[in-house]
Amino acid sequence: MTQLRLLGYPVSNYVNIVRAALIEKQLPFEFVITRASQDASFRELSPLGKIPVLETGEGPLAETVAVLDYLDDAFPAISLRPDAPFERARSRQTINIIQLYVEAQVRQLFAGVFMGGRNLPETEASVRGMLDRATAALTQRLHPAPFLLGERPGQADIFAFYNLGIAERVTRFVYDRSIIEEIGGLEGWWASMESRPATREVMADFHKSFATYLADHGAAYRADEPLRLVSDA
Ligand SMILES: N[C@@H](CCC(=O)N[C@@H](CS)C(=O)NCC(=O)O)C(=O)O
């Protein structure tokens, strides 16, 4: 099998999703520390210059959702998607809701939280409005039993864990609000996800790099900011 290479940086929630999926699928891969870049050479690998990129034997792939589907299509032995079409669509529905209406929203606030910038009150207000709708949607949709689509963790669980984790940090910091507590019923699921070996490996590297990242950016956020649901151990 061609060696898979994951290009990315351990602070990135999207990089961490792909890395966790590779570990859960027990696929051998090389993790190559790489920052996002607008250099023409990097945009050959990632059209928007974003991380993660997965280098495959067939070429480079960017966009996390595409990478997750490629991994499950190309290496189905351990699948992270439900087999049944409806359940599979429900998995994608959850991923889309979190990607568009949670992660892409809180990302608009990263500058003022993690990067030493300032967020405009209008941005904080518009993000809050969409988060209200997303929280209601996820309260309706997420009922772990014990994982989001049944007995085994899948794409939706991994996607939700890393993206709700970063959203939790932002919403606590900006709004003094816990998106995870508002959704409700996620404590057991969160603890199960947090204790998985894949999560421990990925989060260990996250914590090693996060404090440095915040210091380098003069961020208002502190790496040891307490999160009730996220163990910073
Ligand atoms: N839609 C992309 C988002 C990836 C993303 O936003 N990556 C961030 C790091 S978490 C990045 O590369 N940021 C640099 C930039 O936007 O130029 C995906 O699904 O992979």
The ligand as an SDF file (V2000), in Angstrom:
LIG
                    3D

 20 19  0  0  0  0  0  0  0  0999 V2000
  -12.9140   23.3340    4.7070 N   0  0  0  0  0  0  0  0  0  0  0  0
  -11.5730   22.9840    5.1180 C   0  0  0  0  0  0  0  0  0  0  0  0
  -11.1960   23.8200    6.3140 C   0  0  0  0  0  0  0  0  0  0  0  0
   -9.7650   23.5850    6.7600 C   0  0  0  0  0  0  0  0  0  0  0  0
   -9.2760   24.7750    7.5440 C   0  0  0  0  0  0  0  0  0  0  0  0
   -9.9910   25.7710    7.7730 O   0  0  0  0  0  0  0  0  0  0  0  0
   -8.0280   24.6820    7.9290 N   0  0  0  0  0  0  0  0  0  0  0  0
   -7.4140   25.7780    8.6410 C   0  0  0  0  0  0  0  0  0  0  0  0
   -6.6250   25.2480    9.8250 C   0  0  0  0  0  0  0  0  0  0  0  0
   -7.8080   24.5930   11.0210 S   0  0  0  0  0  0  0  0  0  0  0  0
   -6.4790   26.5080    7.6930 C   0  0  0  0  0  0  0  0  0  0  0  0
   -5.8300   25.8960    6.8760 O   0  0  0  0  0  0  0  0  0  0  0  0
   -6.4440   27.8440    7.8100 N   0  0  0  0  0  0  0  0  0  0  0  0
   -5.5960   28.6590    7.0180 C   0  0  0  0  0  0  0  0  0  0  0  0
   -6.3460   29.4470    5.9890 C   0  0  0  0  0  0  0  0  0  0  0  0
   -7.5890   29.4630    6.0150 O   0  0  0  0  0  0  0  0  0  0  0  0
   -5.7060   30.0560    5.1380 O   0  0  0  0  0  0  0  0  0  0  0  0
  -11.5190   21.4930    5.4440 C   0  0  0  0  0  0  0  0  0  0  0  0
  -12.5800   20.9060    5.6060 O   0  0  0  0  0  0  0  0  0  0  0  0
  -10.4420   20.8950    5.5040 O   0  0  0  0  0  0  0  0  0  0  0  0
  1  2  1  0
  2  3  1  0
  2 18  1  0
  3  4  1  0
  4  5  1  0
  5  6  2  0
  5  7  1  0
  7  8  1  0
  8  9  1  0
  8 11  1  0
  9 10  1  0
 11 12  2  0
 11 13  1  0
 13 14  1  0
 14 15  1  0
 15 16  2  0
 15 17  1  0
 18 19  2  0
 18 20  1  0
M  END
$$$$
